[in-house]
Amino acid sequence: MSLPYSQVVLCQMVSKVSNVLPAGAELVIIGAGVVGASTAFWAARAGLSPVVLEARPAPASLTTPASTGAFRLQFDNQEETELVRESLDLIFNFSEITGQDSGPLAVRQPGYLWATTSEERASEQRRLVALQHSWGQTDIEVLSGDEARRRFSYLSPDVLQVRYRAGDGFIDPRALTLGLLRASEAPLHTSCRVLTLHELPSGGFELDTNLGSIQADQVVIAAGPFSGKLAGLMGVNLPIEVMSRHKVVVPDLWRVPADAPMTIDDDTGVHWRPALSGAYVLDAAPRGPGGEPEEDVPPDSRMVFAILDPRSPEAAARITPFWGEAWRRGEIFWMVHSGQYMMTPDHRPLIGQTPIEGLWINTGYSGHGIMCSPAAGRILADLITSRLDDSPFALHRTFVKRNFDQI
């Protein structure tokens, strides 16, 4: 019996995992999720020698695996569209670009589908797709309700219109992360928690950890929900709000079409995608006020009933009736996998230098980390090595508050 690709990669990485910190490093990256892994890969590709510190016992074990593992080229702004295009080039050509001969990243492309029952929303869909076409993303379709039901028979008769792109899809986020870490050949120190971070009089930084101290010429904070706290150690305030995010895992449900696209109720934001032998089901944007970052996020059963119980006005059954039938027949067994979103005011990532020279950030993806960060690591590496002067994701930009670009 062969191991899943992500486990194979982790086994291959064991020799590079160490709890003995070097005295110094050219570049220290704090965080070994997908963002830190991408940063390490592109930093090494740019000629730097990164060292990665991860507070947890294993990489890709906090927010990265809690994601839906999806990617799309249907955005409401051109900057993130271009970021995902570059990320997908890396994902689709992973072996050639990284030089690995490892197995695939479990990429599937059944598409992304937004369905609406509202004439007003249908008009907004057409406006958005016209804008996306103007950015060169001309493979996004607008389908009438009847045409959508011919292609996707599970949709409700109430659906008036959908927007759809067949090339969008899913990936194993843990396999992607571990593959990037392995390709970077960067030493990885797990169970290594940064306790203090301060500048040295002679230049550079000293990081005190539970495993000892390490000095670094430059530091990248890519620690997901803990990025704000780490930046705060240096007096840097990041405009990030940490919000809980919950994924309902339905591991086995025969009614879910295995080849279905990500299916989104464009009126409520509730969405589902095939996974395992069932599906992942999620609500819209993260709710409520932000809170403190957590390593063990408590699940929210209220969200489960809001999206699964067909009596709820935002239930998945609203546009996909089989969810209601499965609920009424008692066929749904579920678990809740909880993570966190790092929300910025404009819901775009923070990629660049802080006001402190040599202290960099790569965080704040607002739910888009899996699809945006593979390319964002390249942007940061280019900034660090002065190949790039600035980016639209810099901390010093003017933040224009946007509605949540869901899913």
N, C-alpha and C positions, 0 to 999 in steps of 0.2 A: 504494500500500500504506500503510495507516494505522499509526501507531505505537501500541504498547500504552499504556493509560491512564497507567501509572506513568512511562513515558518522556515522554509529553506533559507531565505535571505537572512533571517535572524540567526540561524545556526552558522551561516557563513560569516556573520559579523562578530561572533563571540570572541574571536582572537583580537579584535580591535577594541573591545569593551574593557576598560581598566578603571580601577579605583585608586590608582596611584597618580596623582596629579603631577604634571611637569612643573618646574619652577616658573617657567614663563612660556608665552606663546605670542606669535605675531597677531593672531586674531582669535578671540574667544567668542563663541556663539552660545548664548544661553537659551536653551530650549531645543528639544529633539522631536518636535512634531513635524508636520509636513512643511511648515514655514522655515523652521530651523534647518531641516534637511536640504531644502532647496537652496537656502543661503550657503550652506556648507559646500554643496556641489558646485555652485557657480563661483564661489570664492576660490575654491581649489582650481577650477578651470581658468580663473583669471590670474593664477600664479601665486595666490596667497596660501598660507599654511594654517588652516583653521583647526581649532580644538572645540569640541562640542560638550557642553555640560547639561545634564538632564537631571532634574530633581527627583523624578520617579524611578522605580527600579528598571523600567524598560522604556525605550523610545516609542513614540506614536501610541501613547496609552491614556491620553486625557481627552482633549477635544477632537483630535483627528479621527479616532475610530467612532466617535459619536455622530459624525456627519452622515449625510445620506449617500455620500460617495458619488455625487452627480456632477456633470459639467454641461454647460450650454453656451450657445452664442446668441442668445436672445437677451440683450441688456438694454437699459434705458439711457446708456451713455457710451460714447465712442471709446473713451479711455479704457474702460474695463473690457469692452469688446475686443480691443486690440491685445489686451493683456491675456485674455483667454485664448485668442488665436495663437499667440506664441506658446502658451502653455500646452495647447493641444499638439503643436508641432513636436514638442519634446515628448509628450505622452505617446503619440502615434509612431514616433521614430526612436523609442527609448533605447533599444539595443544599439542602434547606430550612433546616437549622440553620446550615450554614456559609456560605450565600449563594453557593455556587459553582454554575456551570452545567457543570462538567466531567463526564466520563463516569462510569460506575458503578464500584464497588469490587470487581467480580467476585464478588459475594455469591451463594453457592449454599447451599441448605438441604436436603441429603439425609438429615440426621439424624446422631445419635450412638448407637451400639449397643454395649452391654457384654454379652458372652456368657460363660456359665459352664458347666462340666461337673461342678461340685461342689454337692452338696445343701447343705452348710454355707454356701457363697457364695450360693446361691440364696436362702436364708433371710435373709442379710445384705442382698441386693438388695431384697427385699420390705420389710425394715425401713427401709432408706434411702429408698425411694420413698414410703413412708407419711410419713416426715419431710419430704420435699420437697413432698408434697401439702399438708402443714400450713403450709408457707410460701407457699402459693398457686400452686405450680408443678404444677398438676393435669394437665398434658398429657403427663407422663412415664408410659409404659406398662410393665407387666410382662407379658411374653409367654412362654408355654410353649415348649419346644423345637420342637414340631410347628408351632405357629402362627408362630414365628420362621422356620422353614424354608419355610413357605408364602410368606412375604413376601420372604425372602432365601434363595434356593435354594442359594447357595454355602456355607451353614453346614454344619458337620459333623453327622452323626447323633449324636455324643456330646454335643452342646449340650443341656443340660437346660432352660435358661431364659435370657432376655435382659431387660435393661431398655433402653428406647428412647424417644427424643424426636425426633419428625420435624422440629421447628423448628430444631434445631441445625445447624451447617454450617461453611462455609469462606469465607474472604475473602482478598484479596490484601493481605498486611501492608505491603508497600512502597507500594502505591497509597494505602492508608489513611494511612500516615505522611506521605508527600509532600503529600497533600491537606490534612492538618491543618496542616502547615508553611505551605503556601501561604495557607490561610485565616487563619492568625495574622498574616500580613503582617510577621512579625518578621524583622529582618536576620539572615542566616545566615552564619557565618564558618566555612568548612571548612578542613581542614588546620591547625587552631588547637588546639594542645595546651596545657592548663593545666599549668604547671610548679610554681608556688607559689600559695598562697592564704592571705591573712592579714587580720586585722581592722585597720582604721584607727583611730587615736586619736580622730578626730573622728566616728567612726561609719561603718558600711558596711565594705566590703571592697575589697582590691586583688588582682587576679588577674594574675600574670605568665605570659605565654604565649610561644611561639616566634615569635609575630607582634607582640609588644609587650605593653604593660600596659593594663588597663582597670579602672576603679573601678566599683563597683556598690553601690547602696543595699541590695539583697538578692540572695542567690544560691540557686539550686536545683541540687542535684546529682542528675542523672538519667542517669548515665553507665554504666548497666548493670553489667557485671562490674568496672568500674574505680571504681564509686561508693565502695567501702570505702577504697581508696587515697586518693581525693580527700578524703573526710571525715577521713581520718587526718592530712592536712596541717594540719587545725585541731585535732588531738587528740581527734577524735570517733571512737569505736569503734562500728562498725555490726555487729549480729549477723547477718552474711551469710557464707555459705560458697559459694565459686564452684566449680561442678562442670561438667565437660565433658558435652556432650549431642550425640548423633550421629543424623543422619537419613539413612537409606539411600534414595537416589533411584533408582527403577527407571523410566526415562523412557518405556519402550515395552513393554507386555505385554498382548497381546490378551485374556488371560483375566480381567483386572480389569474388573468391571462399572463403567462410567463413572458410573452413577447410584447407586453403593453409598454407604452412610453411613460415617462413621468407624467402623471395626470393631475392637473391643478384646477381647482375651482377658482377662476379668476375673480369671482365676486366676493369670496370669503378668504381665500388663501390656503384653505385646507387642501392637502395633496397627498398622493401615494405613488409608490413605485414598486414593481415586482422585486422581491428579495427572498433569498432562501427558497422555501417552497410556498411562500406566501407573499408578504409585502411589508414595507415600512410605511407608516401613516403619520402625518405631521399636521400641525395647525399652521397658521400664517406666521406673522412676525412674532418674535419674543414679546411677552406681555409684562406689564407692570414696571415699576421702577427698577433701576439697576441695583446691584448689590455687591457684596464682597466676593472676590474670586474664591472658588472652592475646588478641592480635589475630589470630593465626593458630593455630587449634586443630588439633592433629594428629588425623587420623581414626583410628578404632579398628576394624581388620579383624576382631578377635575377636567384636565385637558383630554384625558382618554375618553371620558363619557361625552364630552362636547363634540368630539370628532367621529365617534363610533356609534353612539345612540342616534338612530334615525329621527328621533323626536326633536333633536337639537337643530336649530336653524342653520348651523354651519356644518352639519354632519357630512361626511364623505358621500353618503347616500344621496345627497342633493343632486349631484350630477352623475353619480355612478350607483344605480339602484341595487346592484348585487351586494353592496355593503349592508344595506338595510335588511335584505333577505337573510344574509348570513347572521346578522345580529338577532333577528327575530327567531331564527332556528337554533340559536345558541352554539353556532359553529366557530365563533372567534375566541381563540386563546391568545392572550397578549402578555407582553412584558414591556417595561418602559426603560429605555436607555437615555440617560440624561447627560447633557453637556452644557457648554456655554458659548454665547456669541459675544464678541468684542465689538461693540457698536461705536462708530465714529459719527459726528453730526451729519456728514454727507454720505455715510455708509460706504465710503471708499477706504482702502487701506492706508496705513502710515508707513511709508518706505523712504528712508533717508536719514540724514544726520540730525541729531538734537542740537540745541544751542551749545552743547559741550563738544569741542573738537575731538573726534575719535570715538564718540559714543553714538551708535547708530541704532535705529529701530526698524523692525519689520513685523508689523502686527496690525490689529484693528480691521480685519477683513469683513466684518459684518455679515458672516455667513457664507462668504465666497472664497474661503481659503483654499479648498481643494482644487478649484478650477483656476484661481488667479495666481497662487503663490509659486507654482513651478516656473513661471516666467519672471515673477517679481524678484526672486533670488538673483536673477541675472541683472536686473536693474540696480539692485543694491550693490552687487559686486562691481558693477561699472561705476557707480558713484564712489565707492571706496577707493577704487584704483584710478580715479579721475578720468575715466573714459567717457563719463557723462557728467554734465555740470548740474543738472537739476531734473526733476520729474514732476508730473502732475499730482503725485501722491506724497509730496514732501510735507513735513510737519508744519512748515511756515506758510502753507497755502491759506487762502481765504475759504472758510467752510460755508457752503451754501446748503442749508438743511433740505433734505430730500425725503419724500415718502419712501418707506421700506420697499426696496426692489426684491420682492419675495422670491424665495426658493433659490 
